[in-house]
Amino acid sequence: MTTEQRSRAPLPFLASLAGRVTTPADAAYDAERAPWNLSIDQRPLAVAHPDGLDDLRAILAAARSAGVTVAVQPSGHGASSALEGSILVRTAAFDRFDIDADARVATIGAGVQWGPVIDALDGTGLVIPSGTSRVVTPAGYLTGGGHSWLSRWAGLGAQSLRAAWILRPDGTHERVDDASDPDTMWALRGAGGLVGIVTQLEVDLLEAPSMVGGVLSFDAADGPAVFRAVRDAAVDAPEGLGAFISSMRMPDAPMLPEHIRGRSFVTLEVLARSESDLELLDGLRAAATPTEERLGPITQAGMAAMSMEPEEPSPGGGSSHALAGLPDAAIDGFFEWRSREEQRPLVGFTLRMLGGVLDEPERPAFATVAGAAWITHSLVPQFPGMPPEPGLAALAGLDALLRPHLAERVVPTFLGPGETLDRCASAPDLARLRAIRDAADPDGVLHEGRLPR
């Protein structure tokens, strides 16, 4: 069936759902179809907000009957395509979570965001391997791989996934773990919902009673020296240390706070299990003097608040890469390239330190960055009235600059619009994933996601 035929397929089930459904004829359709990145124009057949498992089953059954697909986006993060010929499902109704501090397990519904979970753990001495944003859902983050400040000692977020409740395309709802269904768990740890709709996750909690962290800021002119110092320290950095180093070049935009508007600077964000894990900073201070330093005891909730991640959807672009190394020539080349006026649309460039337990994951998983040294993330926001072409050109230039230093795989949660899982896996792993999906969803009811059929 072609995309055009799918888009015309009747959807008589819509009126029977207990939850809310929005179609292109409804005034709310444009708002509800929008993903987190507003530069992606999703145009699904309908947006469904099921109120429970029965609604999800009805959506799957009706989609199969109508010859359309089902795409699940809990909060709009990770959107990649237009979704024509698909029913877009939001899982906000699956909003319960439970913390079992004694067992060190969190049970989290597919519609829950990280913020409430992090807040519930505050003061317990336990942490969960969440990302930097409070508004991302654990369901999308963990099943997409997920990297955080904790990853050098906790692994990718997917490694914390103990078990999951999934609704299979045939309507079966069951709990799966490594003992009952190792293939499905391997796929869920990084490949997202290609084999079923996740309704609930069981996630490891980790002991971290006395974390230390914060941010150091440096003058933009010290960027090369700071990047080199962090690169050198990473060789012997303890696994208890997480470090993100960023080069920021803020536009003179009225919506930005006065203290950063039009400024360029370098920041280092760190989170450590103990004070002794921060020895990296001694060499850094010898290389460059911080213009500001905010370090001290901190909780996971405090670190999430410090990250200043956006809490509202916005348009923008970006790119990510996994790097095998970061030689001096790459650092010098980057800062020379970044100083050019035509690269001004690139507002932020961040390096996240890898290594530690990331090189030896404990649980079988599709997502891995074993052997890679860094993950990069670049940000090109789309401010009102700004044409997209200069930003896209800047991202293309950065891609060419970094290409000689690429590692084999990047984490799926770092993929940009239109990118596929080919960037995240070897040919044998992709073949295994396709075989698992074909067995779980032979009729192709679930949207292909980032693994084109």
N, C-alpha and C positions, 0 to 999 in steps of 0.2 A: 504494500500500500504506500502510495506517495505521500509526501508532506501535505500537498494540497487536498488529497482525498481524506487524510486524517483530520485536517482542520475543518472539513465539512461533515465529519461523522456525527450522528445524533448522540446526544447525551441525556437520555430520558431519566437517568437515575438522579439527576441533580436535585429535583424537588423532594426526593425521599430521604435525604440525609437529615439527621438530627442536628448536625453542625451547620455552619454558614457556608454558602457557596456564592462566589462572585463571578459573573460572566462579562464579556465585553460590552453587553448592553447596560451594565450597571454603572452608576456614577463613580463608585468606589474602585472600579476595576484597575485604573491606572495606578492608584496608590498601592493596592494590594499585590499587584503583579511585580512591583518594583523590587529589585534586589538591593543589597547593601551598597554595592557599587552602582550608582545611578547612571553611569555611562553605558551600562549593558541594558539593551532594550528587550526585555523578556515579553513575549506575547503568547502566553499559553491559552488553551481553549477555555479554561476556567481556573479559578483559584479556590481550592477547597480547604475549609478549616474543620476537619473532623472533630467530633467531640468525644471520640473514644474508638475502641477497637472495632466495633461493629461498623462504624462509618468507614474506617480504613478498608475493611473487607469488602464493603459495598463498592467503594471506589475502584478497587482492583478488579472486582468481578465485572463491573460496568465498562471499565477501560478495555478489558479483554474482549468483551462483547462488541464494543464499538470500534475496535481496532486502533485504539490510541494508547499512548504510554502515560505512565505516572512518574512524575519527578518530585522528589521531596527536598524541601529547603526549610529547615526549622526557623531560621531567622534571616534568610536571604544572603548569608555569607557563602562564598565559594561559587557564585553563579558564573556560568561559562558560556551559555548559548541562549538563543531566542526562545526555546521551548515550544516552537510551533508544533501543533499536533500532540500536545501533552496537557495533562491536568497537573497543575502545580499544587502541591500539598504543603500546608503549614501545620506544624505539630504542637502549637502553643498549648493545646488542651492537655498534653501529656506533661504536666507541670509539677509533679511531685518528686521530692527527693528525700532520702533518709541517710543520716550519718550514724554509723555504728562504730564509735570510737574504740570500743574494746576489741572488736574484730578487725579494725582498721580498714573498713570497707564503706564506700559510699554507693548508694543505689540511686540512679539519677534518670529521670524521665527525659524523653527526647525533646521536649519543649523547654526545658530548664536552661537558663543562662548561667554563665560562670559566676556572676556577681553574688547571687544569694548563697551559692555553695561555699565560696571563699569566705563570705561573712560568717556563715555558720561554723566554720572551722577556726575562726579567730579566737585565740586564747586556749585552744585545746592542745597546742604543741604538735598538731598534725597539719600536713599540707597535702595538696593534690596537684598533680602536674598540669595546671591550667596554662593557657596562653597569656598574652599581655593584655587582652581586652576582656572586660567584664561582661560585654553584651554578646559575645560569641557563645554558641551552645556547645556543651561538652559532646553531644552526639555528633555534630559535624566535625568538631576539632579532633576528637580522639579517633574516630574512624577514618580521618584523613591524614593521620600521622601525628601532627602537632609537635611543635618545638617551643620550649619555654626557658626561663632562667634556671629551672631545675634539671634540665635535660642531661647535663654532664654527669649527674649522679643518680637521676631517676630514669633516664632514657627518654626516647620520644614518648609523647602522650599515649600513643597506641600501645606501648609496652605496659601501661597500667591497666589495660582492659582485661579484666578477669573473665567476664562472661557478658552475654547480651541476650535480651529478649527481642526476637525479630518476628515480623509477620512475613511469611514466605509468599511468593507470588500466587501460590495455590490456595492461600487463605489459612494455612497452618500457622499458629502462633506458638512459639516454643522458646525455651531457654537453651542457649548453646554455650559450650565452653570447650577448652582444648581436649577434654576427654571424650565428650559426646560428638563433636564435629570439628576436628582440627582444620579441615579445609576452609570452612566458613569463618572460623576465628582468624585464620591467616589472612583471608581476604578482608575481613572487617578491620583488621589492624593496618589501615592505610588506604584501601581501595574504596572506602565509603560504602554506600548502600546499594552496590551492584547486585547483591545476592538476596536482598530482602529489605523491608522497612524496619529500621531500628525503633523500638518503642521504649526501651529501658536498658541502662548499662549498669554493670557492677564494676567498680573502679577501686584500685588500691589507694589507700591513704598512707602517707609516709611520715615518719617521725622527724621533726625539725623544731626542737624546742627553743632554739636561741639563734635565729638567723640574723645576719648583719648585712646591710646593703645601703644603696643610695646611688647618687650620681655625682660625677666630677665634670666640670665644664672647662674648656680650654679655648684660647684664642684660635681663630681659624688658621693663622699663620703657623701655628704649631702642629697642624694636622698631620703632615708626614712623620714628624718625630713621635707623635702620640701613637699613630697607627703602627709604626715600627716597634715601639716599646711594648705594645700589647701583643703584637705578633711574636716577638721574641719571648715574652713571658709565657705565652700559650704553650710552649714546648714542654715546660715542666709544671704547668699549672695544676693544682690539686683538683680532683674531680668534683669536690664540693663547691667549686667556684663557677658561677655563670657570669658571662660578661658580654655586653653588647656595646660596640663602639660605633658612633654615628658622626657623619659629616652633614651639617645642616646649612642650607643657604635659603633663608626665608625671604619671600617676596615682600614688597612694600604694599601689602594689601590691608585695607581698612578693617577687615574682619579679624585680623590677628591681634593678639595682645601687644601693647606698646613696647614691652621689654624685649620682644623678639622680632618685631616687625622690621624687615629690611636688613636684618643682621645675619652674619655667617659665624658659625662656631662649631666646635667639636665636643661631643659628650661621651662619657663612658658610664654606662649603667652596670652595676654589679650587684649580685646577690650571692651570699656565701652561707654555708652551714655554720661556720664559726669564724671568729676573729682571725685565727691562724691561717685561714684560707685566703686572706686578703694580702698576703705578702707580695703578690704581683704589683701592688700599688707603689711599693718602695722604688722599684726601677722606673715606674711611670713618672713619679714625681721628680726623679733625677733627670728625666728626658725633657720635661716641660712643667711649668708651674701652673697649677689650676687657677682659673679666675674665680671659681666658686667650687665649694666642696660641701656636700651634704651626705654624711655617712653616719651610721649608727645602728643600734638594734632596730629591727623592722619585722613586721609580720607580712604574710602573703597579701593580706588586704591592703596594707600600707604600700607595698610595692606596686600593686595593681593601680592604686590611686595615683602614684607618682608617674606612671607611664604616660598619662595624658592621652590615651587612645581616644579617638572620636567616639561619641555615643549616639550619633545620629547619622543616617545614611548620607552619602555625598558622592558626586562624580569624581572620577580620577583614574589614573593609570599607574602601573608599576611593573616591576619585574624582579625575579629572584634567580639566584644561581647557587649551586654548591661548588666550592672551590677546593681543589686538591692542595693548594699552597698559596702563599702570598709573598712572592719575592720582592726585593727592593724595587726592581724595575716596574712591577705592577703598581706599587704604592706611588712611586714618583709619576708614572704615566697617568694614573687616575687623577692626582691632584693638579697636574698640568692641564689635563683635559677638562677637569671640573672648573678651572679658573676662567675658561672662555665664556664670553658673554652669551653665546648661543646655547650654552648648557644651563642657563639660569632656570628653565622650567623644572629641572631635577632638584626638588626641594630637599629631599633626604636620601641618604645612602647609609645603610647600616650593615655592619659585619657582626655576626653572632658566632662566638667561639664554639666549636664542636669538640670531639674527643671524649675522654673519660669513658663512661660505660656505653656511650653511643657506638663505640667500636666493637662492643661485644654484647649485643642484645640478648636478653634471657629468653624471651618468648618468640616463637616463630611469627613473622610479620611480613606483609608485603612491603611496608614502608621501612626503609633503612637508609642511613647516611654513614654506615661503617666505612672508615678509611678516609672520609672527607675531613677537611680542617675548618672550613667556614661555610656559613650560609649567608648570602647577601639578600638584602631587600631594598628596593629603590622606590621612591614615591614621587609621582608627578600629579599633583592635584589639578582639578579643573575648576578654577574660580570663574564666577559669572562673567561672561563676555570673552573668555579666553579661548582662542582656537586650539584644537587638540593637536594639530600637526607638529608644532615645535616640541611638545612633550614627547610625542612618539618618536621624533627624530633623535631626541636626547637618549631615550631608552635604547634605540637601535645602536647608537654610538657606544653606549656603555656595554651592550652585549658584545660588540666587536672587540672592545678593549679587554673584556674578561675571558673571552672564549679560549685563549691559550692555556688558561689556568683551571678549567672546569674539571670537577669530579664527575663520577659516572652518574650519580643520581641526586635529585632534589626531593624534598619532602612534598607530598601531594598538596598539603594545605598551603604551599607557597606558589602553586601554579596560577598563572594569570588567565584572563579570558581567552577561550579558544585553545588553550594548551591541553595536551592529552597526557595520559599516564606513561606514554613512551619516554618522557623525560625522567621517570621515577623508577624504572625497573629494567632488568635485563630481558632479552628476548625469551629465555626459558620461563622467567617469572610471569611475563605477559601472557605467554601461551597457557601457563597453569591457571592464571586468573580467568582467561576466556573460557577454559574448560569448566571451571567451577561455576561461572555465571551461566553457561549454556545448560549445565545440569540443573541449576536452581531455577532458571527462568527461560525454559525452552521456547516459550511463545513471545518473548521479548516484551513483556508487559511493563517492566521497569525501564525508565529512560536510560539510554546508553551512557549518560554522564560523560566522563573523560576517557572512556574506552569505546571508541566507535565500533559499531558492528560492521 
